[in-house]
Amino acid sequence: MMQRVDFEIREASENEALLLHEYDSQIFSDSWSEKSFSDSILSDSETVPAAVNRATGEIMAYAAVSYIFEEANINRIAVRPEFRGNRLGTALLGWLEENLPEEVTVFNLEVRESNVHAIEMYEKFGYTVLGRRKRFYRNPEEDALLMTKRKV
Ligand SMILES: CC(C)(COP(=O)(O)OP(=O)(O)OC[C@H]1O[C@@H](n2cnc3c(N)ncnc32)[C@H](O)[C@@H]1OP(=O)(O)O)[C@@H](O)C(=O)NCCC(=O)NCCS
């Protein structure tokens, strides 16, 4: 586990899209392109928060979220391997509840059913399983669990 690091969460800027793509391609088999990140960063109905080391400016974790009316969908959430286990993923979930428009009260996401660490993090944060999307993922093919949380 890393030393305790002083970090802040702030929205990514367009010139960080390439870096986010590079991190993403090391983590996911269906990684987002640079353009997917820059489109999301620039969109009025999406946000890309990044957890950044205050001392070095390095991005350690990030998410990508779209929202409309009361619903948000977490399209991406990841912590770089060397920074996992330090509650950065949990901190990003918390940031979303605090920083999206007030009318956004429902948070949805899909997760590979084998991704037990992510599922545990979501459950600890109050998400529950709402359903299953059959063969939602490729490389490898797998069902998604649809998880949801209503902010109180
Ligand atoms: C899933 C992921 C985002 C978790 O981020 P993280 O910052 O390491 O998680 P947190 O430190 O906030 O963990 C919160 C809880 O989740 C569980 N958990 C998360 N990672 C775990 C691990 N490697 N081993 C055991 N439990 C784990 C624990 O219950 C933990 O609670 P604890 O701190 O009291 O032990 C991170 O592992 C990751 O980026 N994985 C690869 C990308 C991914 O799968 N994203 C989700 C796609 S839907």
The ligand as an SDF file (V2000), in Angstrom:
LIG
                    3D

 48 50  0  0  0  0  0  0  0  0999 V2000
  -12.4290   -1.3870   -8.1360 C   0  0  0  0  0  0  0  0  0  0  0  0
  -11.4780   -0.2200   -7.8490 C   0  0  0  0  0  0  0  0  0  0  0  0
  -12.0220    1.0510   -8.5270 C   0  0  0  0  0  0  0  0  0  0  0  0
  -11.4340   -0.0100   -6.3290 C   0  0  0  0  0  0  0  0  0  0  0  0
  -10.7050    1.1700   -6.0290 O   0  0  0  0  0  0  0  0  0  0  0  0
   -9.8830    1.3270   -4.6770 P   0  0  0  0  0  0  0  0  0  0  0  0
   -9.5700    2.7430   -4.4590 O   0  0  0  0  0  0  0  0  0  0  0  0
   -8.7520    0.3550   -4.6730 O   0  0  0  0  0  0  0  0  0  0  0  0
  -10.9960    0.8310   -3.6260 O   0  0  0  0  0  0  0  0  0  0  0  0
  -11.2320    1.3830   -2.1430 P   0  0  0  0  0  0  0  0  0  0  0  0
   -9.9060    1.4950   -1.4530 O   0  0  0  0  0  0  0  0  0  0  0  0
  -12.1000    2.5660   -2.1740 O   0  0  0  0  0  0  0  0  0  0  0  0
  -12.0000    0.1010   -1.5380 O   0  0  0  0  0  0  0  0  0  0  0  0
  -13.2790    0.1590   -0.9480 C   0  0  0  0  0  0  0  0  0  0  0  0
  -13.6680   -1.2610   -0.5460 C   0  0  0  0  0  0  0  0  0  0  0  0
  -13.7270   -2.1110   -1.6830 O   0  0  0  0  0  0  0  0  0  0  0  0
  -13.1740   -3.4160   -1.3870 C   0  0  0  0  0  0  0  0  0  0  0  0
  -11.9610   -3.6120   -2.1890 N   0  0  0  0  0  0  0  0  0  0  0  0
  -11.5280   -2.7900   -3.1790 C   0  0  0  0  0  0  0  0  0  0  0  0
  -10.3980   -3.2930   -3.7130 N   0  0  0  0  0  0  0  0  0  0  0  0
  -10.1100   -4.4400   -3.0370 C   0  0  0  0  0  0  0  0  0  0  0  0
   -9.0590   -5.4140   -3.1360 C   0  0  0  0  0  0  0  0  0  0  0  0
   -8.0730   -5.3040   -4.0380 N   0  0  0  0  0  0  0  0  0  0  0  0
   -9.0850   -6.4570   -2.2990 N   0  0  0  0  0  0  0  0  0  0  0  0
  -10.0750   -6.5930   -1.3930 C   0  0  0  0  0  0  0  0  0  0  0  0
  -11.0920   -5.6910   -1.2600 N   0  0  0  0  0  0  0  0  0  0  0  0
  -11.1010   -4.6330   -2.0740 C   0  0  0  0  0  0  0  0  0  0  0  0
  -12.8520   -3.4030    0.0840 C   0  0  0  0  0  0  0  0  0  0  0  0
  -14.0030   -3.8720    0.7470 O   0  0  0  0  0  0  0  0  0  0  0  0
  -12.6380   -1.9350    0.3570 C   0  0  0  0  0  0  0  0  0  0  0  0
  -12.9640   -1.5870    1.6660 O   0  0  0  0  0  0  0  0  0  0  0  0
  -11.8010   -1.4480    2.7740 P   0  0  0  0  0  0  0  0  0  0  0  0
  -10.9840   -0.2550    2.3210 O   0  0  0  0  0  0  0  0  0  0  0  0
  -12.5340   -1.2210    4.0200 O   0  0  0  0  0  0  0  0  0  0  0  0
  -11.0070   -2.7180    2.7370 O   0  0  0  0  0  0  0  0  0  0  0  0
  -10.0330   -0.5210   -8.3160 C   0  0  0  0  0  0  0  0  0  0  0  0
   -9.6540   -1.7890   -7.8200 O   0  0  0  0  0  0  0  0  0  0  0  0
   -9.8780   -0.5350   -9.8180 C   0  0  0  0  0  0  0  0  0  0  0  0
   -9.6010    0.4770  -10.4310 O   0  0  0  0  0  0  0  0  0  0  0  0
  -10.0370   -1.7080  -10.4490 N   0  0  0  0  0  0  0  0  0  0  0  0
   -9.8440   -1.8600  -11.8860 C   0  0  0  0  0  0  0  0  0  0  0  0
  -10.8930   -1.1150  -12.6680 C   0  0  0  0  0  0  0  0  0  0  0  0
  -12.2820   -1.5700  -12.3200 C   0  0  0  0  0  0  0  0  0  0  0  0
  -12.5410   -2.7440  -12.1460 O   0  0  0  0  0  0  0  0  0  0  0  0
  -13.2050   -0.6010  -12.2480 N   0  0  0  0  0  0  0  0  0  0  0  0
  -14.6060   -0.8600  -11.9870 C   0  0  0  0  0  0  0  0  0  0  0  0
  -15.2940   -1.1520  -13.2640 C   0  0  0  0  0  0  0  0  0  0  0  0
  -17.0600   -1.3240  -13.0420 S   0  0  0  0  0  0  0  0  0  0  0  0
  1  2  1  0
  2  3  1  0
  2  4  1  0
  2 36  1  0
  4  5  1  0
  5  6  1  0
  6  7  2  0
  6  8  1  0
  6  9  1  0
  9 10  1  0
 10 11  2  0
 10 12  1  0
 10 13  1  0
 13 14  1  0
 14 15  1  0
 15 16  1  0
 15 30  1  0
 16 17  1  0
 17 18  1  0
 17 28  1  0
 18 19  1  0
 18 27  1  0
 19 20  2  0
 20 21  1  0
 21 22  1  0
 21 27  2  0
 22 23  1  0
 22 24  2  0
 24 25  1  0
 25 26  2  0
 26 27  1  0
 28 29  1  0
 28 30  1  0
 30 31  1  0
 31 32  1  0
 32 33  2  0
 32 34  1  0
 32 35  1  0
 36 37  1  0
 36 38  1  0
 38 39  2  0
 38 40  1  0
 40 41  1  0
 41 42  1  0
 42 43  1  0
 43 44  2  0
 43 45  1  0
 45 46  1  0
 46 47  1  0
 47 48  1  0
M  END
$$$$
